[in-house]
Amino acid sequence: MDCSTDKISIIVPVYNAEPYIRRCLDSLINQTYRNLEILLINDGSTDNSGKICDEFAKRDSRLKVYHCDNRGVSSARNLGIRNFSGQYIGFVDADDWTERNLFELLHRTAKSSNVPISVSSYFKSTEAKSLPVKNNEKIPKGILSTENMLLYSLKRDSYIGFCGYLWNKLFRADLFQNKSILFDETVSFGEDALFFTQIMLQSNCNGVFINKPLYHYNIVDSSLSNSDPLNNRESVFKVYSEIINLLDESNYKNISIWAKRFYCYLAGMYADIARKNGNNDVLSKMQEEIKLYLSEYVQTNQDFPDRLEWINSFIGN
């Protein structure tokens, strides 16, 4: 067990997670790394999630519960950022759970490599099974540059086990610069990728990857990402437009091509849904979004003719 004096603050936004929150909190209070501060942000839950958080806090003094009006996951995480006191910060979603040694290994690896960010792979989990996520291209051992950290977060086909999510990562607290880096509260979907990109570009920091799944990403059909995805499209395009601009302005155009590719893919996905639903207004808008970065999509999918056929089916090429 790592008995370091470093405190890790774990920020957990909670909204109507009653079926899952006990499993999540059990996995956190039973971490092999004991020096934790667990900030539970009850974001206006209308079920018993808030009561369950209070129940766990009475049993374990490392848990702190904040009850607030429902303002979304970005606002909830910001409340956690404004109130953490640790030397490292991790993020966990209330419907997910972790391996018992997640934070021990993330912390140990970051410290031994003297880097501010450590990343692990993860499981895609359902109530029935957990499947480890594996990268299709190998991430080298050792310290990773800023450029590679950005690349691995955006080149999804190759590095799906790295991804731009926050929950499989540990951040040294000084990256937050006196808590001045916050989530965009106007964004309801894709906020992880934007936040990660902003931290990387502001700090120009490096990191390290643990090629071992340690986090369980729970696939929940009723989650925000699965509830009428057309409702999320404005948030998604706002996020990836900003990521593209940030990368281009920082002279990472070789990285932004992968954000442009994903932007075009998302436009195609929404166009597909709109076409199936007979929503011609949305379909027309998505056709225009596709055209913005169609050339980048074609350039990065030369080995996938089926993808090129699919994207062209929406614009009549």
C-alpha positions as CSV (number, residue, x, y, z in Angstrom):
1,M,0.0,0.0,0.0
2,D,1.2,3.5,-0.8
3,C,1.3,5.5,2.4
4,S,2.3,8.8,0.8
5,T,1.4,12.0,2.4
6,D,-0.1,13.3,-0.9
7,K,-3.8,13.7,-0.6
8,I,-5.9,12.8,-3.7
9,S,-9.2,14.7,-4.1
10,I,-11.8,12.7,-6.1
11,I,-14.6,14.8,-7.5
12,V,-17.9,12.8,-8.1
13,P,-20.8,14.6,-9.7
14,V,-24.1,12.9,-8.7
15,Y,-27.4,13.1,-10.5
16,N,-30.2,10.5,-10.1
17,A,-27.7,7.7,-9.7
18,E,-29.5,5.7,-7.1
19,P,-29.2,2.3,-8.8
20,Y,-25.4,2.7,-9.1
21,I,-24.1,5.1,-6.5
22,R,-23.5,2.6,-3.7
23,R,-21.3,0.4,-5.9
24,C,-19.4,3.5,-7.0
25,L,-18.8,4.8,-3.4
26,D,-17.9,1.3,-2.2
27,S,-15.2,1.1,-4.8
28,L,-13.8,4.5,-3.7
29,I,-13.8,4.0,0.1
30,N,-12.1,0.7,-0.4
31,Q,-9.2,2.0,-2.4
32,T,-5.8,0.7,-1.5
33,Y,-4.6,4.3,-1.5
34,R,-6.1,5.6,1.7
35,N,-5.3,9.3,1.8
36,L,-8.4,10.5,-0.1
37,E,-10.8,13.3,-0.1
38,I,-14.0,12.3,-1.9
39,L,-16.2,15.3,-2.9
40,L,-19.7,14.2,-3.7
41,I,-21.6,16.9,-5.6
42,N,-25.3,16.1,-5.5
43,D,-26.5,18.1,-8.5
44,G,-30.2,18.4,-7.6
45,S,-31.0,14.7,-7.7
46,T,-34.7,13.9,-7.4
47,D,-34.2,10.3,-6.3
48,N,-32.4,9.0,-3.1
49,S,-28.9,9.7,-4.4
50,G,-28.4,12.6,-2.0
51,K,-29.5,10.6,1.0
52,I,-27.2,7.8,0.0
53,C,-24.3,10.2,-0.2
54,D,-25.1,11.5,3.2
55,E,-25.3,8.0,4.5
56,F,-21.8,7.2,3.3
57,A,-20.4,10.4,4.6
58,K,-21.5,9.5,8.1
59,R,-19.6,6.2,7.8
60,D,-16.4,7.7,6.3
61,S,-15.1,11.1,7.2
62,R,-13.1,11.3,3.9
63,L,-16.4,12.0,2.1
64,K,-17.8,15.5,1.8
65,V,-21.2,16.1,0.4
66,Y,-22.4,19.2,-1.4
67,H,-26.1,19.6,-2.2
68,C,-26.9,22.1,-4.9
69,D,-29.6,22.9,-7.5
70,N,-29.4,21.0,-10.8
71,R,-27.1,22.9,-13.1
72,G,-25.4,20.1,-15.0
73,V,-22.2,18.0,-14.8
74,S,-19.9,20.9,-15.7
75,S,-21.2,23.1,-12.9
76,A,-21.0,20.1,-10.4
77,R,-17.4,19.5,-11.3
78,N,-16.6,23.2,-11.0
79,L,-18.0,23.2,-7.4
80,G,-15.6,20.3,-6.7
81,I,-12.6,22.1,-8.2
82,R,-13.4,25.2,-6.1
83,N,-13.4,23.1,-2.9
84,F,-10.7,20.4,-3.2
85,S,-7.7,20.5,-0.9
86,G,-5.5,17.6,-2.3
87,Q,-2.2,17.5,-4.1
88,Y,-3.8,15.4,-6.9
89,I,-7.2,15.4,-8.4
90,G,-9.2,12.6,-10.0
91,F,-12.7,12.5,-11.5
92,V,-15.2,9.6,-11.2
93,D,-18.7,9.4,-12.5
94,A,-21.4,8.2,-10.1
95,D,-22.7,5.4,-12.4
96,D,-19.2,3.9,-12.8
97,W,-16.9,2.1,-10.4
98,T,-13.2,1.5,-10.1
99,E,-10.7,-1.2,-9.4
100,R,-9.4,-1.0,-5.8
101,N,-5.9,0.0,-6.8
102,L,-6.8,2.6,-9.4
103,F,-5.6,5.6,-7.5
104,E,-2.6,3.8,-5.9
105,L,-1.2,2.9,-9.4
106,L,-2.0,6.3,-11.0
107,H,-0.3,8.1,-8.1
108,R,2.7,5.8,-7.9
109,T,3.3,6.0,-11.6
110,A,3.0,9.8,-11.8
111,K,5.3,10.2,-8.8
112,S,8.0,7.7,-10.0
113,S,7.9,9.3,-13.5
114,N,7.8,12.8,-12.1
115,V,5.0,13.8,-14.5
116,P,1.8,15.8,-13.6
117,I,-0.7,13.4,-15.4
118,S,-1.1,9.7,-15.3
119,V,-3.6,7.7,-17.4
120,S,-4.8,4.1,-17.3
121,S,-6.9,2.0,-19.7
122,Y,-10.4,1.0,-18.7
123,F,-13.2,-1.5,-19.0
124,K,-16.5,-1.0,-20.9
125,S,-18.9,-2.5,-18.4
126,T,-22.6,-3.5,-18.2
127,E,-24.5,-5.3,-15.5
128,A,-23.5,-8.5,-17.1
129,K,-19.8,-8.2,-18.0
130,S,-16.8,-6.0,-18.2
131,L,-14.6,-6.0,-21.3
132,P,-11.1,-4.4,-21.2
133,V,-10.5,-1.7,-23.8
134,K,-7.3,-2.2,-25.8
135,N,-5.5,0.3,-28.0
136,N,-5.1,-0.7,-31.6
137,E,-1.7,1.0,-31.7
138,K,0.8,0.6,-29.0
139,I,1.5,3.5,-26.6
140,P,5.2,3.5,-25.7
141,K,6.3,3.1,-22.1
142,G,7.9,6.0,-20.4
143,I,7.2,9.7,-20.4
144,L,4.8,11.0,-23.1
145,S,5.2,14.4,-24.7
146,T,2.4,17.1,-24.8
147,E,2.0,16.4,-28.5
148,N,1.5,12.7,-28.0
149,M,-0.9,13.1,-25.0
150,L,-3.0,15.3,-27.2
151,L,-2.8,12.9,-30.1
152,Y,-3.7,9.8,-28.0
153,S,-6.8,11.7,-26.7
154,L,-8.1,12.4,-30.2
155,K,-7.0,9.6,-32.5
156,R,-9.8,7.4,-31.3
157,D,-9.5,4.4,-33.6
158,S,-5.9,3.9,-32.6
159,Y,-5.9,4.9,-28.9
160,I,-9.4,4.2,-27.6
161,G,-7.9,3.0,-24.3
162,F,-6.4,6.5,-23.6
163,C,-9.3,8.7,-24.9
164,G,-10.1,12.3,-23.8
165,Y,-12.2,11.3,-20.8
166,L,-11.2,12.5,-17.4
167,W,-12.2,9.5,-15.3
168,N,-9.2,7.3,-16.2
169,K,-6.7,10.1,-15.4
170,L,-5.0,11.6,-12.3
171,F,-3.9,15.3,-12.4
172,R,-1.4,17.1,-10.2
173,A,-3.3,19.9,-8.5
174,D,-0.9,22.6,-9.6
175,L,-2.2,22.2,-13.2
176,F,-5.3,23.9,-12.1
177,Q,-3.4,27.1,-11.3
178,N,-5.2,28.3,-8.2
179,K,-8.4,26.7,-9.4
180,S,-8.7,29.1,-12.4
181,I,-9.3,26.3,-15.0
182,L,-12.9,25.4,-14.9
183,F,-15.4,23.6,-17.1
184,D,-17.5,25.5,-19.6
185,E,-21.0,25.3,-17.9
186,T,-22.8,26.0,-21.2
187,V,-21.5,22.6,-22.4
188,S,-23.5,19.5,-21.6
189,F,-21.8,16.9,-23.6
190,G,-18.1,16.5,-24.6
191,E,-16.9,18.7,-21.7
192,D,-14.2,16.1,-20.8
193,A,-12.3,16.4,-24.1
194,L,-12.4,20.2,-24.1
195,F,-11.2,20.4,-20.5
196,F,-8.4,17.9,-21.1
197,T,-7.2,19.9,-24.2
198,Q,-7.2,23.2,-22.3
199,I,-5.1,21.7,-19.5
200,M,-2.6,20.2,-21.8
201,L,-2.2,23.4,-23.9
202,Q,-2.1,25.7,-20.9
203,S,0.5,23.7,-19.1
204,N,2.4,22.1,-22.0
205,C,2.8,19.1,-19.6
206,N,3.8,15.5,-20.2
207,G,2.4,12.3,-18.8
208,V,2.5,8.6,-18.6
209,F,0.2,5.7,-19.6
210,I,-0.5,2.5,-17.7
211,N,-1.5,-0.2,-20.1
212,K,-3.9,-1.8,-17.7
213,P,-7.7,-1.4,-17.3
214,L,-8.5,0.1,-13.9
215,Y,-11.7,2.0,-14.3
216,H,-15.2,0.6,-15.1
217,Y,-17.1,2.8,-17.6
218,N,-20.7,1.7,-17.1
219,I,-22.8,1.6,-20.3
220,V,-26.2,3.0,-19.1
221,D,-28.9,3.3,-21.8
222,S,-30.6,6.1,-19.9
223,S,-27.5,8.2,-19.6
224,L,-27.2,11.7,-21.2
225,S,-25.1,10.3,-24.1
226,N,-27.8,7.8,-25.0
227,S,-31.0,9.9,-24.5
228,D,-32.0,11.4,-27.9
229,P,-28.5,12.2,-29.1
230,L,-29.8,14.9,-31.5
231,N,-30.3,17.0,-28.4
232,N,-26.6,17.0,-27.8
233,R,-25.4,18.1,-31.2
234,E,-25.0,21.8,-30.5
235,S,-22.9,21.1,-27.4
236,V,-20.7,18.6,-29.3
237,F,-20.0,20.9,-32.2
238,K,-19.2,23.8,-29.9
239,V,-16.7,21.6,-28.0
240,Y,-14.9,20.3,-31.1
241,S,-14.9,23.7,-32.8
242,E,-13.2,25.1,-29.8
243,I,-10.7,22.1,-29.6
244,I,-9.9,22.6,-33.3
245,N,-9.3,26.3,-32.8
246,L,-7.2,25.8,-29.7
247,L,-5.0,23.2,-31.5
248,D,-4.6,25.3,-34.7
249,E,-3.7,28.4,-32.7
250,S,-1.1,26.4,-30.7
251,N,0.5,25.1,-33.9
252,Y,-0.8,21.6,-33.4
253,K,-2.5,21.3,-36.8
254,N,-1.1,17.8,-37.2
255,I,-3.2,16.9,-34.1
256,S,-6.3,19.0,-35.0
257,I,-6.8,16.9,-38.1
258,W,-8.0,14.1,-35.8
259,A,-10.5,16.5,-34.1
260,K,-11.7,17.5,-37.5
261,R,-12.1,13.9,-38.5
262,F,-14.2,13.2,-35.4
263,Y,-16.3,16.4,-36.0
264,C,-17.1,15.1,-39.5
265,Y,-17.9,11.7,-38.1
266,L,-20.3,13.2,-35.5
267,A,-22.0,15.2,-38.2
268,G,-22.5,12.0,-40.2
269,M,-23.8,10.2,-37.1
270,Y,-26.4,12.9,-36.5
271,A,-27.2,13.0,-40.2
272,D,-27.9,9.3,-40.1
273,I,-30.2,9.6,-37.1
274,A,-32.0,12.6,-38.7
275,R,-32.5,10.8,-42.0
276,K,-33.9,7.7,-40.2
277,N,-36.2,9.9,-38.2
278,G,-37.3,11.9,-41.3
279,N,-36.0,15.1,-39.7
280,N,-35.0,17.0,-42.9
281,D,-34.1,20.3,-41.1
282,V,-31.5,18.6,-39.0
283,L,-30.3,16.5,-41.9
284,S,-29.7,19.6,-44.0
285,K,-27.8,21.3,-41.2
286,M,-25.6,18.2,-40.7
287,Q,-24.8,18.1,-44.4
288,E,-23.3,21.5,-44.0
289,E,-21.4,20.4,-40.9
290,I,-20.0,17.4,-42.8
291,K,-18.7,19.6,-45.6
292,L,-16.6,21.7,-43.1
293,Y,-14.1,18.9,-42.6
294,L,-14.9,16.4,-45.3
295,S,-11.4,16.6,-46.8
296,E,-9.8,15.8,-43.4
297,Y,-12.2,12.9,-42.9
298,V,-11.3,11.5,-46.4
299,Q,-7.6,12.0,-45.8
300,T,-7.6,10.1,-42.5
301,N,-9.9,7.3,-43.7
302,Q,-8.1,6.2,-46.9
303,D,-7.8,2.6,-45.5
304,F,-11.6,2.5,-44.8
305,P,-13.5,2.7,-48.0
306,D,-16.7,1.8,-46.2
307,R,-16.4,4.9,-44.1
308,L,-15.9,7.1,-47.2
309,E,-19.0,5.5,-48.8
310,W,-21.0,6.1,-45.6
311,I,-20.0,9.8,-45.2
312,N,-20.5,10.5,-48.9
313,S,-24.0,9.0,-48.8
314,F,-25.2,12.1,-46.9
315,I,-23.9,14.7,-49.4
316,G,-24.5,12.9,-52.7
317,N,-20.8,12.5,-53.7
